[in-house]
Amino acid sequence: MNWANRVYIKTPAEIEIMRQAGRINAEVLATLKALLKPGITTAELNEAAEQVLRKHGCYSPFKGYGQPPFPASITVSINEELVHGIPSPKRKVREGDIVSIDCGTVYRGFVADSAITVGVGQISPLAQRLLEVTEGALYAGIEKMRPGNRTGDVSAAIQQFVENHGFYVTREYTGHGVGRQMHEGPQVPNYGTPGQGWLLRPGMVIALEPMVLVGTDKTRVLKDGWTVVSADGSLTAHFEHTVAVTEEGPLILTALDDL
């Protein structure tokens, strides 16, 4: 990946712009979480996301990205779909589903990127545990986002947290630096070795995104060219925050409120 070695150190002023972008991104996700009821279509979720982005004069870096060009502003992935699900007017959310929503926001030239997985109504105990473990792994990784640590420390913390709970991390999709581009260096896998990888320095901004599977670490891509599913059809979950490395410790840029 040619972007993986392009690491850009952000100034405090740039990080503040990214914090504003992150708040907007968080507002989008909070809006969609409130709308997640049985019967809503994934296309309706995409339209609601675009309404929030337009209100703030923003747009999503997802739309038109890649090949074939991604056709929507968010990804919506349900149950065995890990990431990159394409919103559709034909796809309705059902009681008991777990729905992963990934959103990006471009504000004043900078990108924020975050994701949540939400249970719809009453979900299974396994699904609930999967959500808790995946979100817990995100925060385990964030805790290691400190100057002097390395990306391998972050990756290893995510992997250890997930595997200690009997689940699997994807080996094919990773976290990444973010800034003026949606994908910058360093690449941060969800598995790794402590003490290895890029040295973390103040001003680095990384989107950490544990992607966790119940039954396997293997995935496949559907015929639409985008939707990634677990190879065995088991449940998956995805949580993500954009996080800045600072002298004071990790700063979550995609939270609604300061943490």
C-alpha positions, 0 to 999 in steps of 0.5 A: 500500500503506497500510502502506508509509509506516508506519515504526516505529523499534524500541528496543534491547529490541524488537530483542532480542525480534525477534532471539529471534523470528529465531532461532526462524524460523531453526530452522524453516528449518534443520529443513525444509532437513534434511527436503527429500528426494525424496518428502516432501510440501509439507504435511509440511513445513508440519506440521514447521514448525508443530511447531517453532513450537508448541515455542516457543509461537509461531505464523506470521503467514502463516496466515489472512493476506490474501484469500483467507486463506492456509491454511498457516504457510509458503509452499513454492514449487518451480522456476518458482514464485517466492513464495506457494506453498500447501503440499499433501498432493498435492505431492511434492518431486522430485530436481532441484527447487529449493524456496523456503520462506518462514516467519514467526514471531510471538514476544512480539508481534513478527514475524520473516520469512525465506526460503531456496531449497534444491536437492533432490539433484543440481540443474542448473548453471543452478539452482545458479548461480541460488541462488548469485546470489540469496543473493549479492544478499541479502548485497549489499543487507544490506551497504548497510543502514547509517545514512545510506544510503537504501533506494534504495542497498539496492535498487540493490545487489540489482538490480545484483548480479542483473543483472550475472549475467544474471538478472532481479529481480521488479518486483512483489514487494518487501522491507518493514519488519517489527515488530509487523506482518508488513508495515510501512514502508518498502517496499524493492523489488529494484530502485532508484536510489542516493540515493533513498528512505527514509533509513536510521536506527538502529532500522529493521528491514527484511525484505530478500528478493531474488526472482530469475528466470532468463528474465523479470521478468514473473510471473502468479498461479495460480488459487489466488489466491496462487502466483506463477510466472514468466511464461515458466515459467523457474526462480526463487529467493528468499532473505530475512533480517530485518535491523536497522539499527544504529550498528555496521552491519547486524544479521541477526536471522534467523540461527541464530547471531550474525553 
